[in-house]
């Protein structure tokens, strides 16, 4: 891939957007590193084999966690916009704690 194939990102420099998915033990399960830096995360996920596999029910015993930039799906959990019940108030705390695993994967 040539440097000119990279897209300019929101900060106006050339880059790639990389999607990495790991499990709760920090084992990397999927990497997609072929989209321009200007590509939205949800677009990359929609184009990935992983999304197709989840949609087809290959991972019926698991879910992906995403931020608010994604649309909620039966297999993709995102933060609640307006929590109302006690359980819904606890959900964002657990969601953030669980999503932090991916950040620790790159620091470890």
C-alpha distances in whole Angstrom, upper triangle without the diagonal:
4,7,8,6,8,12,15,17,21,21,19,16,13,12,11,14,15,17,20,23,26,29,32,32,29,27,24,24,20,17,14,11,9,11,11,14,16,16,20,20,23,20,18,21,22,19,19,21,23,24,25,27,29,30,31,33,32,32,35,37,34,32,29,30,28,29,31,28,28,31,33,33,35,32,31,33,33,36,39,39,43,44,48,49,50,47,45,45,44,41,39,40,39,36,35,36,34,31,31,30,26,27,29,26,24,27,29
4,5,5,7,11,14,16,20,20,18,15,11,11,12,15,16,20,22,26,28,32,35,35,31,30,26,27,23,20,17,14,12,13,12,14,16,17,21,22,24,22,20,23,25,22,22,24,26,27,28,30,32,33,34,36,35,35,39,40,37,35,32,32,30,31,32,29,29,32,35,35,38,35,33,35,35,37,40,40,44,46,50,51,51,49,46,47,46,43,41,42,41,38,36,38,36,33,33,32,28,28,31,28,26,28,30
4,5,6,9,11,13,17,17,14,11,8,9,10,14,16,19,22,25,28,32,34,34,31,30,26,27,24,20,18,14,12,13,11,12,14,16,19,21,24,22,20,23,25,22,23,25,27,28,29,31,33,34,35,37,36,36,39,40,37,35,31,31,29,29,31,27,28,31,34,35,37,35,33,35,34,36,39,39,42,44,48,50,50,48,45,45,44,42,39,40,39,36,35,36,35,31,31,31,27,27,29,27,24,27,29
4,5,8,10,13,16,16,13,11,8,10,11,15,17,20,23,27,30,34,36,37,33,32,29,29,26,22,19,16,13,13,10,12,13,15,19,21,23,21,20,23,24,22,23,26,27,28,29,32,33,34,36,38,37,37,40,41,38,36,32,32,30,30,31,27,28,31,34,35,38,35,33,35,34,36,39,39,42,44,48,50,50,48,45,46,45,42,40,41,41,37,36,38,36,33,33,33,29,29,31,30,27,29,32
4,6,10,12,16,17,14,12,9,9,9,12,15,18,21,24,27,31,34,34,31,30,26,26,22,19,16,13,10,9,7,10,12,13,16,18,20,18,16,20,21,18,19,22,24,24,26,28,29,30,32,34,33,33,36,38,35,33,29,30,27,27,28,25,25,28,31,31,34,32,30,32,31,34,36,36,40,42,46,48,48,46,43,43,43,40,37,39,38,35,34,36,34,31,31,31,27,27,30,28,25,28,31
4,7,9,13,13,11,9,5,5,6,9,12,15,18,22,25,29,31,32,28,28,24,24,21,17,14,11,9,8,5,7,9,10,14,15,18,16,15,18,20,18,18,21,23,23,25,27,28,29,31,33,32,32,35,36,33,31,27,27,24,24,25,22,23,26,29,30,32,30,28,30,29,31,34,33,37,39,43,45,45,43,40,40,40,37,34,36,35,32,31,32,31,28,28,28,24,24,27,25,22,25,28
4,6,10,11,9,8,5,6,7,9,13,16,19,22,26,29,32,33,29,29,25,26,22,19,16,13,11,8,4,5,6,8,12,14,17,14,14,17,19,17,19,22,23,23,25,27,28,29,31,33,32,32,35,36,33,30,27,26,23,23,23,20,21,24,27,28,31,29,27,28,27,29,32,31,35,37,41,43,43,41,38,39,39,36,33,34,34,31,30,32,31,27,27,28,24,24,27,26,23,26,29
4,7,8,5,5,4,6,9,10,14,17,20,24,27,30,32,33,30,30,27,27,24,21,18,15,14,11,7,6,6,9,12,15,18,16,16,19,21,20,21,25,25,25,27,30,30,31,33,35,35,34,37,38,34,31,28,27,23,22,23,19,21,24,28,29,32,31,28,29,27,28,31,30,34,36,40,42,43,41,38,38,38,35,32,34,34,31,29,31,31,27,27,28,25,24,27,26,24,26,29
4,5,5,6,6,6,8,9,12,15,18,21,24,28,29,31,27,28,25,26,22,19,17,15,14,11,8,5,4,8,10,12,15,14,14,17,19,19,20,24,24,23,26,28,28,29,32,33,33,32,34,35,32,29,25,24,20,19,19,16,18,22,25,27,30,28,25,26,24,25,28,27,30,33,36,39,39,37,34,34,34,32,29,30,31,27,25,28,27,24,24,25,22,21,24,24,21,23,27
4,5,8,10,10,12,11,15,17,20,23,26,29,30,32,29,30,27,27,25,22,20,18,17,14,11,8,6,10,10,13,16,15,16,19,20,21,22,26,26,25,28,30,29,30,33,34,34,33,35,36,32,29,25,24,20,18,18,15,18,21,24,26,30,28,25,25,23,23,26,25,28,31,34,37,37,36,33,32,33,30,27,29,30,26,24,27,27,23,24,25,22,21,25,25,22,24,28
4,6,9,10,12,13,16,19,21,24,27,30,31,33,29,30,28,29,26,23,21,19,19,16,13,10,9,13,14,16,19,19,19,22,24,24,25,28,28,28,31,33,32,33,36,37,37,36,38,38,35,31,28,26,22,20,21,18,21,24,27,30,33,31,28,28,25,26,28,27,30,33,36,39,39,38,35,34,34,32,29,30,31,28,26,28,28,25,24,26,23,21,25,25,22,23,27
4,7,9,12,13,17,20,23,26,29,32,34,35,31,32,29,30,27,24,22,19,18,16,12,9,9,13,15,17,20,19,19,23,24,24,25,29,29,29,31,34,33,34,37,38,38,37,40,40,37,33,30,28,25,23,23,20,23,26,29,31,35,33,30,30,28,29,31,30,33,36,39,42,42,41,38,37,38,35,32,33,34,31,29,31,31,28,27,29,26,24,27,27,24,26,30
4,6,10,12,15,19,21,25,27,31,33,34,30,30,27,29,26,22,20,17,16,14,11,8,10,13,15,17,21,20,19,22,24,23,24,28,28,28,31,33,33,34,37,38,37,36,39,40,36,33,29,28,25,24,24,22,24,27,30,32,35,33,30,31,29,30,33,32,35,37,41,43,43,42,39,39,38,36,33,34,34,31,29,31,31,27,27,28,25,23,26,26,22,24,28
4,7,10,13,17,19,23,26,30,32,32,29,29,25,26,23,20,17,14,13,11,8,7,9,12,15,16,20,18,17,20,22,21,22,25,26,26,28,30,31,32,34,36,35,34,37,38,35,32,28,27,25,24,25,22,23,27,30,31,34,32,29,30,29,30,33,33,36,38,42,44,44,42,39,39,39,36,33,34,35,31,29,31,31,27,27,27,24,23,26,25,22,24,27
4,7,10,13,16,19,22,26,28,29,25,25,22,23,20,16,14,11,10,9,6,5,8,10,13,14,17,16,14,18,20,18,19,22,22,23,26,27,28,29,31,33,32,31,34,34,31,29,25,24,22,21,23,20,21,24,27,28,31,29,26,27,26,28,31,31,34,36,40,41,42,40,37,37,36,34,31,32,32,28,27,28,27,24,24,24,20,20,22,21,18,21,24
4,6,10,13,16,19,23,25,26,22,22,19,19,16,13,10,7,7,6,5,4,8,8,11,11,15,13,11,14,17,15,15,18,19,20,22,24,24,26,28,29,28,27,30,31,28,25,22,22,19,19,21,18,19,22,25,26,28,26,23,25,24,26,29,29,33,34,38,40,40,38,35,35,35,32,29,30,30,26,25,27,25,22,22,22,18,18,21,19,17,20,22
4,7,10,13,16,20,22,23,20,20,17,17,14,11,8,7,7,6,6,5,7,7,8,8,11,11,8,11,14,13,13,16,16,17,19,21,21,23,25,26,25,24,27,28,25,22,18,18,15,16,17,15,15,19,21,22,25,22,20,21,20,22,25,26,29,31,35,36,36,34,31,32,31,28,25,27,26,23,22,23,22,18,19,19,15,16,19,17,15,18,21
4,6,10,13,17,19,20,17,16,13,13,10,7,6,5,7,7,9,8,11,10,10,9,12,12,9,10,13,13,11,14,14,15,18,19,19,21,23,24,23,22,25,25,22,20,16,16,14,15,18,15,15,19,21,21,23,20,18,20,19,22,25,26,30,31,34,35,35,33,31,31,30,27,25,26,25,21,20,22,20,16,17,17,13,13,16,14,13,16,18
4,7,10,14,16,18,15,14,11,11,8,6,5,7,9,9,12,11,13,11,10,7,10,11,7,8,11,11,9,12,11,12,15,16,16,18,20,20,19,18,21,21,18,16,12,13,11,13,16,14,13,16,18,18,20,17,15,16,16,19,22,24,27,28,32,33,32,30,28,28,27,24,22,23,22,19,18,19,17,14,15,14,11,12,15,13,13,16,18
4,7,10,13,14,11,10,7,8,6,5,7,9,12,13,15,15,17,15,14,11,13,14,11,10,14,14,11,12,11,13,16,15,15,18,20,20,18,17,20,20,16,15,11,12,12,14,17,16,15,18,18,19,20,16,15,16,17,19,23,25,28,28,32,32,32,29,27,28,26,23,21,22,20,17,17,17,15,12,13,12,8,10,12,10,10,14,15
4,7,10,11,9,9,6,6,5,7,9,12,15,16,18,18,20,17,16,12,13,15,12,10,14,14,11,12,9,11,14,13,13,16,18,17,16,13,16,16,13,11,8,9,10,13,16,16,14,17,17,16,17,14,12,14,15,18,21,23,27,26,30,30,29,26,25,26,24,21,19,20,18,15,15,15,12,10,12,10,7,11,12,10,11,15,15
4,7,8,5,5,4,5,7,9,12,15,18,19,22,21,23,21,19,16,17,19,16,14,17,18,15,15,12,14,17,15,14,18,20,18,16,14,16,15,12,11,9,10,12,15,19,19,17,20,19,18,19,15,14,15,16,19,22,25,27,27,30,30,29,26,25,25,23,20,19,19,17,15,15,14,11,10,11,8,6,10,10,8,11,13,13
4,5,5,5,7,7,10,13,16,18,22,23,25,25,26,24,22,18,19,21,19,16,19,20,17,17,13,15,18,16,14,18,19,17,15,12,15,13,10,10,9,10,13,16,20,20,19,20,19,18,18,14,14,14,16,18,22,25,27,26,29,28,27,24,23,24,21,19,19,18,15,14,14,13,10,10,11,8,8,12,12,10,13,15,14
4,5,7,10,11,13,16,19,21,25,26,28,27,28,26,24,20,21,24,22,19,22,24,21,20,17,18,21,19,17,21,22,20,18,15,16,14,11,11,11,11,14,17,20,21,20,22,20,20,19,16,15,15,17,18,21,24,26,25,27,26,25,22,22,22,19,17,17,16,13,12,13,11,7,9,10,6,8,11,10,10,13,15,14
4,6,9,11,14,16,20,22,25,27,29,28,30,28,26,23,24,26,24,21,24,25,22,22,18,21,23,21,20,23,24,22,20,17,19,16,14,15,14,15,17,20,23,24,23,25,24,23,23,19,19,19,20,22,25,28,30,28,31,30,28,25,25,25,22,20,20,19,16,16,16,13,11,12,12,8,10,12,10,9,13,14,12
4,6,9,12,13,17,19,22,23,26,25,27,25,24,20,22,24,21,19,23,23,20,20,17,19,22,20,19,23,24,23,20,17,20,18,15,15,14,14,16,18,22,22,22,24,23,23,23,19,18,18,20,21,25,27,30,29,32,31,29,26,26,26,23,21,20,19,17,16,15,13,11,11,10,6,7,9,8,5,9,11,9
4,6,9,11,15,17,21,23,25,25,27,25,24,20,22,23,20,19,22,22,18,18,15,18,20,18,18,22,22,21,18,16,19,17,15,15,14,15,17,20,24,24,22,25,24,23,23,19,19,19,21,23,27,29,32,31,34,33,32,29,28,29,26,24,23,22,20,18,18,17,14,13,14,10,9,12,11,8,11,13,12
4,6,8,11,14,17,19,22,21,24,22,21,17,19,20,17,15,19,19,15,15,13,16,18,16,16,20,21,20,17,15,19,18,15,15,13,14,16,18,22,22,20,23,22,22,22,18,17,19,20,22,26,29,31,31,34,34,33,30,29,29,27,24,23,23,21,19,19,18,15,13,14,11,9,12,12,8,10,13,13
4,7,11,14,17,18,21,22,24,21,20,17,18,19,16,14,17,16,13,12,9,13,15,13,13,17,17,16,14,12,16,15,13,13,11,14,15,18,22,21,19,21,21,20,19,16,15,18,19,22,26,28,31,31,34,33,33,29,28,30,27,24,24,24,21,19,20,19,16,15,16,13,11,14,15,12,14,17,16
4,7,10,13,15,18,18,20,18,17,14,15,16,12,11,14,13,9,9,7,11,13,12,13,16,17,17,14,13,17,17,14,14,12,14,15,18,21,19,18,20,20,19,19,16,15,18,19,22,25,28,31,31,34,34,34,31,29,30,28,25,24,25,23,20,20,20,17,15,17,14,12,15,16,13,14,18,18
4,6,10,12,15,15,18,15,15,13,14,15,11,11,14,12,9,10,10,12,14,14,15,18,19,20,18,17,20,21,18,17,14,15,15,18,21,19,18,20,21,20,22,18,17,19,20,23,26,28,32,32,35,36,36,33,31,32,30,27,26,26,24,21,21,22,19,16,17,15,12,14,16,13,13,17,17
4,6,8,11,12,15,12,13,11,12,12,8,9,11,10,7,9,10,12,14,14,16,18,19,20,19,18,22,22,20,18,15,16,16,18,20,18,17,19,21,20,22,19,17,20,20,23,27,28,32,32,36,37,37,34,32,33,31,28,27,28,26,23,23,24,21,18,19,18,15,17,19,16,15,19,20
4,6,9,10,13,11,13,11,14,13,9,11,14,12,10,13,13,15,17,18,19,21,23,24,22,22,25,26,23,21,18,19,18,19,21,19,18,21,23,23,25,22,20,23,23,25,29,30,33,34,38,39,39,36,34,35,34,30,28,29,28,25,24,25,23,20,21,20,16,17,19,17,15,19,21
4,7,9,12,10,12,12,14,12,9,12,13,11,10,13,14,16,17,19,20,22,23,25,24,24,27,28,25,24,20,21,20,21,23,20,19,22,24,24,26,23,22,24,24,27,30,31,35,36,40,41,41,38,36,37,36,33,31,32,31,28,27,28,26,23,24,23,19,21,23,21,19,23,24
4,6,8,6,9,10,12,9,7,11,12,10,11,14,15,16,17,20,21,21,23,25,24,24,27,29,26,23,20,21,18,19,20,17,17,19,22,22,25,23,21,23,22,25,28,29,32,34,37,39,40,37,34,35,35,31,29,31,30,27,26,28,26,22,23,23,20,20,23,21,20,23,25
4,5,5,9,11,13,11,10,13,15,13,14,18,19,19,21,23,24,24,27,29,28,28,31,32,29,26,23,23,20,20,21,17,18,21,24,25,28,25,23,25,24,26,29,29,33,35,38,40,41,38,36,36,36,33,30,32,31,28,27,29,27,24,25,25,21,21,25,23,21,24,27
4,5,8,10,13,12,11,14,16,15,16,19,20,20,22,24,25,26,28,30,29,28,31,32,29,26,22,21,18,18,19,16,17,20,23,25,28,25,23,24,22,24,27,27,31,33,36,38,39,37,34,34,34,31,28,29,29,26,25,27,26,22,22,23,20,19,22,21,19,22,25
4,6,9,12,10,11,14,15,15,17,20,21,20,22,25,25,25,28,30,30,29,32,33,29,26,23,22,18,18,18,14,16,19,22,24,27,25,22,24,22,23,26,25,29,31,35,37,38,36,33,33,33,31,28,30,30,26,25,28,27,23,24,25,21,21,25,24,22,25,28
4,6,9,7,7,10,11,11,13,17,17,16,19,21,21,21,24,26,26,26,28,29,26,23,20,19,16,16,16,12,13,16,19,20,23,22,19,21,19,22,24,24,28,30,33,35,36,34,31,32,32,29,26,28,28,24,24,26,25,21,22,23,20,20,24,23,21,24,27
4,5,5,7,9,10,11,13,16,16,15,18,20,19,20,23,24,25,24,26,27,24,20,17,16,13,12,12,9,9,12,16,17,20,19,16,17,16,18,20,20,24,26,30,32,32,30,27,28,28,25,23,25,25,21,20,23,22,18,20,21,18,19,22,22,21,23,26
4,5,5,6,9,10,11,14,13,12,15,17,17,17,21,22,22,20,23,23,20,17,13,13,10,10,11,8,8,11,14,15,18,16,13,15,13,16,19,19,23,24,28,30,30,28,25,26,26,22,20,22,22,18,18,20,19,15,17,18,15,16,19,18,18,21,23
4,5,5,6,9,10,13,12,10,13,16,14,15,18,19,20,19,21,22,19,15,12,12,9,10,10,7,5,8,11,12,15,14,11,13,12,15,17,18,21,23,26,28,29,27,24,25,25,22,20,22,22,18,18,21,19,16,19,19,17,18,22,21,21,24,26
4,5,5,6,9,12,13,11,13,16,15,15,18,20,21,20,22,24,21,18,15,15,13,14,14,10,9,11,14,14,17,16,14,16,16,18,21,21,25,27,30,32,33,30,27,29,29,25,24,26,25,22,22,25,23,19,22,22,19,21,24,23,23,26,28
4,5,5,6,10,10,9,12,14,14,15,18,19,19,19,21,23,20,17,14,15,13,14,15,12,11,13,15,15,18,16,14,17,16,19,22,23,27,28,31,33,34,31,28,30,29,26,24,26,25,21,21,24,21,18,20,20,17,19,22,20,20,23,25
4,5,5,8,7,6,9,11,11,12,15,16,16,15,18,19,16,14,11,12,10,12,14,11,9,11,12,12,14,12,10,13,14,17,20,21,25,26,29,30,31,28,26,27,27,23,22,24,22,19,19,21,19,16,19,18,16,18,21,19,19,23,25
4,6,8,9,6,8,11,11,10,13,15,16,16,18,20,18,15,13,14,13,15,15,13,10,10,12,11,14,12,11,15,15,19,21,22,25,27,30,31,32,29,27,29,28,25,24,26,25,21,22,24,22,19,22,22,19,22,25,23,23,27,28
4,7,9,7,8,11,12,12,14,17,16,17,20,22,20,17,15,17,16,17,18,16,13,14,16,15,17,15,15,18,19,22,24,26,29,30,33,35,36,33,30,32,32,28,27,29,28,24,25,27,24,21,24,23,20,23,25,23,23,27,29
4,5,6,7,9,10,11,13,15,14,14,17,19,17,15,13,15,15,17,19,16,14,15,16,15,17,14,14,17,18,22,24,26,29,30,33,34,35,32,30,31,31,27,26,28,26,23,23,25,22,19,22,21,18,21,23,21,21,25,26
4,5,5,6,9,10,10,12,11,12,15,17,16,15,14,16,17,20,21,19,17,17,18,16,17,14,14,18,20,24,26,28,31,32,35,35,36,32,31,33,32,28,27,29,27,24,25,26,23,21,23,22,19,22,24,22,22,26,27
4,5,5,6,9,10,11,9,9,13,14,12,11,10,13,14,17,19,18,15,15,15,13,14,11,11,15,17,21,23,25,29,29,32,32,32,29,27,29,28,24,24,26,23,20,22,23,19,17,20,19,16,20,21,19,20,24,24
4,5,5,6,9,10,10,10,12,15,13,11,10,12,12,16,17,15,12,12,12,10,11,9,9,13,15,19,21,23,26,27,29,30,31,28,26,28,27,23,23,25,23,20,21,23,20,18,21,20,18,21,23,21,22,26,27
4,5,5,6,9,9,10,13,15,14,13,13,16,16,19,20,19,15,15,15,12,13,11,12,16,18,22,24,26,29,29,32,33,34,30,28,31,30,26,26,28,26,23,25,26,23,21,24,23,21,24,26,24,25,29,30
4,5,5,6,5,7,10,12,12,12,12,15,17,20,22,21,17,17,16,13,13,10,12,16,19,22,25,27,30,30,32,32,33,29,28,31,29,26,26,28,25,22,24,25,22,21,24,22,20,24,25,23,25,28,28
4,5,5,6,6,7,10,9,8,9,12,14,17,19,18,15,14,13,10,9,6,9,12,15,19,21,24,26,26,29,29,29,26,24,27,26,22,23,25,22,19,22,23,19,18,21,20,19,22,24,22,24,27,28
4,5,8,9,9,13,12,11,12,15,16,19,19,19,15,14,13,9,9,8,10,14,16,20,21,24,26,26,29,29,30,27,25,28,27,23,24,26,24,21,24,25,22,21,24,23,22,25,27,26,27,31,31
4,6,8,9,13,13,13,14,18,19,22,23,22,19,17,16,13,11,10,13,17,20,23,25,27,30,30,32,32,33,29,28,31,30,26,27,29,27,24,27,28,24,23,27,25,24,28,29,27,29,33,33
4,5,5,9,10,11,13,16,18,22,23,23,19,18,16,12,10,9,12,15,19,22,24,27,29,28,30,30,30,27,26,29,28,24,25,27,24,22,25,26,22,22,25,24,23,27,28,26,28,31,31
4,6,9,9,11,13,17,19,22,24,24,20,20,18,15,13,11,14,17,20,24,26,29,31,30,32,32,32,28,28,30,29,25,26,28,25,23,25,25,22,21,24,22,22,25,26,24,26,30,29
4,5,6,8,10,14,16,20,22,22,19,18,16,13,11,8,11,14,17,21,23,26,28,27,29,29,29,25,25,27,25,22,23,24,21,19,22,22,18,18,21,19,19,22,23,21,24,27,26
4,6,8,11,14,17,21,23,23,20,19,16,13,10,8,12,14,18,21,22,25,27,26,28,27,27,23,23,26,24,21,23,24,21,19,22,22,19,19,23,21,21,25,26,24,27,29,29
4,7,11,14,17,20,22,24,20,20,17,14,11,9,12,14,17,20,22,25,27,25,27,25,25,21,22,24,22,19,21,22,18,17,20,20,16,18,21,19,19,23,23,22,25,28,27
4,7,10,13,17,19,20,17,17,14,12,10,7,9,10,14,17,19,22,24,23,25,24,24,20,20,22,20,17,18,19,16,14,17,17,13,14,17,15,16,19,20,19,22,24,24
4,7,10,13,15,16,14,14,11,9,8,5,6,7,10,13,16,19,21,20,23,22,22,18,18,20,18,14,15,17,14,12,14,15,12,12,15,14,14,18,19,18,21,23,23
4,7,10,13,13,11,12,10,9,10,6,5,6,9,12,15,18,20,20,23,23,23,19,18,20,18,15,14,16,13,11,13,14,10,9,13,12,11,15,17,16,18,20,21
4,7,10,11,9,11,9,10,11,8,6,5,6,9,12,15,18,17,20,20,20,17,16,17,15,12,11,13,11,7,9,11,8,6,10,11,10,13,15,15,17,19,20
4,7,8,6,9,9,10,12,10,7,6,5,8,11,13,17,17,20,21,21,19,16,17,17,13,11,14,13,9,10,12,10,8,11,12,11,13,16,16,17,19,21
4,5,6,9,10,12,15,13,10,8,5,6,10,11,14,15,19,20,21,19,16,16,16,13,10,13,13,9,9,12,12,9,11,13,12,13,16,17,18,20,22
4,5,7,9,12,15,15,11,9,6,6,8,8,12,14,17,19,20,19,15,16,17,14,11,14,15,11,11,15,15,12,15,17,16,17,20,21,21,23,25
4,7,9,12,16,15,12,11,8,10,12,12,15,17,21,23,24,22,19,20,20,17,15,18,18,14,14,18,17,14,16,18,17,17,21,21,21,23,26
4,6,9,12,12,8,9,7,10,12,12,16,18,21,23,24,22,19,20,20,17,15,18,18,14,15,18,17,14,17,18,16,18,21,21,22,24,26
4,6,10,11,8,8,7,10,11,12,15,17,20,21,23,21,18,20,20,17,16,19,19,15,17,20,18,16,19,21,19,21,24,24,25,28,29
4,7,8,6,6,6,9,10,11,14,15,18,19,20,18,15,17,18,14,14,17,17,13,16,18,17,15,19,20,19,21,24,24,25,28,29
4,5,5,7,9,12,13,15,17,18,20,21,22,19,17,20,20,16,17,20,18,15,18,20,18,17,20,21,20,23,25,25,26,29,30
4,6,7,10,14,14,17,19,18,20,20,22,18,17,20,20,16,17,20,18,15,19,20,18,17,21,21,21,24,26,25,27,30,31
4,7,10,13,15,18,20,20,22,22,23,19,18,21,20,16,17,19,17,14,17,18,15,15,18,18,18,21,23,22,24,27,27
4,7,10,12,15,18,18,20,21,22,18,16,19,18,14,14,17,15,12,14,16,13,12,16,16,15,18,20,20,22,24,25
4,7,9,12,15,14,17,17,18,15,13,15,14,10,10,13,12,8,11,13,11,10,14,15,15,17,20,20,22,24,25
4,7,9,12,12,16,17,17,15,12,14,13,10,9,12,11,8,10,13,12,10,14,15,15,17,19,20,21,23,25
4,6,9,9,13,14,15,13,10,10,11,8,6,9,10,7,8,12,12,11,14,16,16,17,20,21,22,24,25
4,6,6,9,11,13,11,7,9,10,8,7,11,12,10,11,15,15,14,17,19,20,21,23,25,26,27,29
4,6,10,13,14,14,10,10,13,11,9,13,15,13,14,17,18,17,19,22,22,23,25,27,28,29,31
4,6,10,12,12,8,9,12,11,10,13,15,14,15,18,19,19,21,24,25,25,28,29,31,32,33
4,6,8,8,5,5,9,8,8,11,13,13,14,17,18,18,20,23,24,25,27,29,30,31,33
4,7,8,6,7,10,11,12,14,16,16,18,20,21,22,24,26,28,28,30,32,34,34,36
4,5,5,6,9,10,12,14,15,16,18,19,20,22,24,26,28,29,30,32,34,35,36
4,5,5,6,9,11,12,13,15,17,17,19,21,22,24,27,27,28,30,33,33,34
4,5,5,6,9,10,10,12,15,15,16,18,20,22,24,25,26,28,30,31,31
4,5,5,7,9,10,11,13,15,15,17,19,21,23,24,25,27,29,30,31
4,6,6,8,10,11,12,14,15,17,18,21,23,23,24,27,29,29,30
4,6,5,7,9,10,11,12,14,16,18,20,21,22,24,26,26,27
4,5,5,6,9,10,10,12,14,16,18,19,20,22,24,25,26
4,5,5,6,8,10,10,12,15,16,17,18,21,22,23,24
4,5,5,6,9,10,11,13,16,16,17,19,21,21,22
4,5,5,6,8,10,12,14,15,16,18,20,20,21
4,5,5,6,9,10,12,13,15,16,19,19,20
4,5,5,6,9,11,11,12,15,16,17,18
4,6,5,7,10,10,11,13,16,16,16
4,5,6,8,10,11,12,15,15,16
4,5,6,8,9,11,13,14,15
4,5,5,6,9,10,11,12
4,5,5,6,9,10,10
4,5,5,7,9,10
4,5,6,7,9
4,5,5,6
4,6,6
4,6
4
